[in-house]
Amino acid sequence: MKLNYKRVLLVGMAFFLISAFWQAYDAIVPLILTNHFGLPQTVSGAVMSIDNVLAVFMLPIFGALSDKVNTRFGKRTPFIFIGSIVAMVSFVALTFIDNYQIAKVVAAGIPELAHGTDAEVEAVRKLTVELTMENPMPFIGFIATLLVVLVAMATFRSPAVALMPDVTVKPLRSKANAIINLTGTAGGILVLVLGMVFATSKNHYMQYTGYVVAVVSIMLTGLVVFLLTVKEKSWAAEMEEDSRRLGLEDAPEEEGTNTQKRKLSKGEMKSLLLILASVALWYVGYNSITSKYSVYATNILGFDFNFTLIIAQAAAIVSYIPVGIIASKVGRRKTILAGVAILASAFFIGNFITPKTPELVMYPVFILAGIGWATINVNSFPMVVELARGGDVGKYTGYYYTASMAAQIVAPILSGVLYDLIGMRYVFFAFGTAFVLFSFVTMFFVKHGDAKAIEKKDLLEQLDVD
C-alpha cells in the first residue's frame, strides 16, 4: 500500500489556489482597513472575522451538500470550479473600490506615516476614519464586494479539502495531507514573493490592483491544472475498492436501501470534541498573529512582513513530509503535541522582539513557527476524518472547519480589543502564546483519531505474498 504522490499533488492544486488567495487576503485587507479607511484595530478585527462567521455556517453546509451531489465531474469539482471563478473576479473588483478611497485620502492631504509611534499612527488613523465617515459609500461598497468574495470562497473550501480523503485510504492520510499542505504552502510562498516584488509593505497608500491581478493569475493556473488532470470519480472509486480490500471500510450499502450512519462510541465522541476544541484553541492563537502580522510588522516593527512569512513557509515546506512520516511511526496525537510545544515556544520568543531588534532575529522565530504549525496542520485534519465513514467525509470536514473558523471569529476581535486597550506592542505575541498553550491541555486527553493499523495477514493476502 503506497501513496500515489502525483495524484495527491494534483488534488492539492485546489488547496494551492485557496492558500494563494488567503495569503493575499490576510496581507492586504488589514492594511486597507487600517491605512486606507482608518478603522481601529477592534473594528478591523471584526471585519477580518466576517469570513470566519460565514464559514461557521457555510462550510458544514457545503461540505455535507457535496457529499450528496453526484455529477459527471464528481462531487467536489463543480463547487471548486464555480466558487473559485466568482471569488477571483470579485477579488479584483475589490481593489477598484480601494483605489477610489486612496484617491480621496491623498486628495485630502492626509500624510503617509511610516513606522511612527502609537500616538502618531493613531492621529493619522483618526483623520482617515473621519474622511471615511464623511462619505461612507466607498466603505459600504468595499464591504459588500468583500462579502461576495468571502461567500464564494466558503462555497468550495470544504469540498476542496474533502477531496483528499475521498481519494486516499485512511492510514495514508497524514502523508497525503502533508503533500496537500506542501502544495498549499507553495501557493502561499508565490504570493509572498509577489508581495516583495510589488513592495506591499512599503507604501501605505499603495494601489493593489496589479498585485491582486498577479495573485489571481496564480489562482487561475492552479484551477486549470486541477480541472485538466484530476479524475475525481474514478479516483474515488479506486479508493473505496482499496479500503474494502484492506479491511479499512465496510462494503457500501446497495443503492436505494435505508441504512443507519455509523455512530461514534462514547470514547470516540469525547475524542472528537477534544480534537475540535484543540483546533479552536490553536487557531485562536495562530490567527491572532497571522490576521494582523502585516499591520504589526509594518506599523510597529518596521519589518518587511513578506520576507519573514516566506521564512516561515519555507520551514513548513521542509517539515511537511518528515512530519507525515513521523506521525505514521509515533502517532498523530504525539506529533501534534510536539508541534504545539514548538509553536508556543516561537510565539513566546516573539514577545521579546522590539523595533530596535535586528530583523534577522525574527527569522529563527518564524522558522520555529513554520515547523510547529506544519506539525499540527498535517495531522489534525486526518484525526477528524479518521472517525468518519467514506460517505460522511464532507460532513466531518465541515466539523473541522466549523471549529477552526469559529476560533478565527474570536481571534481578531478579542485580540483587536486588547490591542486598542493595552497596545499592540505588548499583547501581540503574548495573546497567541497563551491560546496555543491552552490547546496542549485539551489535545493531551485525546484517545482516538490515529490511523487504524492494517493486519499484516490481510495485507499479505492482498499482495498475494506467502
CORJO-V931797 format. One record per pair of residues at least 4 apart in sequence whose C-alpha atoms are under 6 Angstrom apart, sorted by the first residue. I is the first residue (numbers start at 1). J is the second residue. D is the distance in whole Angstrom. If there is no record, write none. Layout:
i=(I	I)
j=(J	J)
d=(D	D)
This chain:
i=(5	8	12	12	13	13	14	15	15	16	16	16	17	17	19	19	19	19	20	20	20	22	23	25	26	27	31	32	33	33	34	34	37	37	37	38	38	38	39	41	41	42	42	42	45	45	45	46	49	51	52	52	52	54	55	55	56	56	56	58	59	59	59	60	61	62	62	63	63	63	63	63	64	64	66	66	67	69	70	70	74	74	76	79	79	80	80	83	83	83	83	87	87	87	88	90	95	99	115	115	116	116	132	138	142	147	156	158	162	166	167	167	167	168	169	171	173	173	174	174	174	175	177	177	178	178	178	178	178	181	182	189	192	195	195	201	226	243	243	244	244	264	264	268	271	271	271	271	274	276	278	278	278	279	280	280	280	281	281	282	282	282	283	283	283	284	284	284	285	285	285	286	287	288	288	289	293	294	294	295	296	297	297	297	297	298	298	301	310	312	312	312	313	315	315	315	316	316	316	319	319	320	323	327	327	327	332	332	336	336	339	339	339	342	343	343	344	344	346	346	346	347	347	348	350	351	353	366	373	374	382	383	385	386	388	388	398	401	402	410	411	412	418	419	419	424	427	460	460)
j=(9	12	180	183	222	226	160	19	184	183	184	187	219	222	23	184	187	188	187	188	191	26	188	29	291	294	35	36	37	39	38	39	128	129	132	125	128	129	44	45	416	413	416	417	412	413	416	413	409	150	405	408	409	58	59	154	402	405	406	62	63	158	398	398	65	66	155	158	159	394	395	398	394	395	75	76	394	75	74	75	232	233	159	83	156	84	156	152	153	155	156	91	149	152	216	149	209	207	299	302	120	121	136	142	146	151	160	162	394	236	235	236	239	239	243	451	177	382	324	379	382	324	181	378	182	320	321	324	378	185	317	310	306	199	200	304	230	248	249	248	249	268	269	448	275	446	447	448	442	403	439	442	443	404	403	404	407	435	439	286	436	439	287	404	407	407	408	411	432	435	436	432	291	411	412	293	297	298	305	299	300	301	302	303	305	302	303	355	314	366	367	370	370	367	370	371	370	371	374	323	371	374	375	331	332	335	379	450	375	376	372	375	376	372	369	372	433	436	365	368	369	429	433	433	429	429	357	370	377	378	386	449	396	449	392	393	402	405	406	414	415	416	422	423	424	428	431	464	465)
d=(6	6	5	6	5	6	6	6	5	5	4	5	4	6	6	5	6	5	5	5	6	6	6	6	6	6	5	5	5	6	5	5	6	6	6	5	5	4	6	6	5	6	4	5	4	5	6	5	5	6	5	6	5	6	5	6	5	6	6	6	6	6	5	4	6	6	6	5	5	4	5	5	5	5	5	6	6	5	6	5	6	5	5	6	5	6	5	5	6	6	6	6	5	5	6	5	5	6	5	6	6	6	5	6	6	6	6	6	5	5	6	5	5	6	6	5	6	6	5	6	6	5	6	5	6	5	5	6	5	6	6	6	5	6	5	6	6	5	5	6	5	6	6	6	6	5	6	6	6	6	5	6	6	6	5	5	5	6	5	6	5	6	5	6	6	5	6	5	4	5	5	6	6	5	5	6	6	6	6	6	5	5	6	5	6	5	6	4	6	5	5	4	6	5	5	6	5	5	5	6	6	6	6	5	5	6	6	6	6	5	4	5	5	5	5	5	5	6	5	6	5	6	5	6	6	5	6	6	6	6	6	4	6	6	6	6	6	6	6	6	6	6	6	5	4	5	6	6	5)
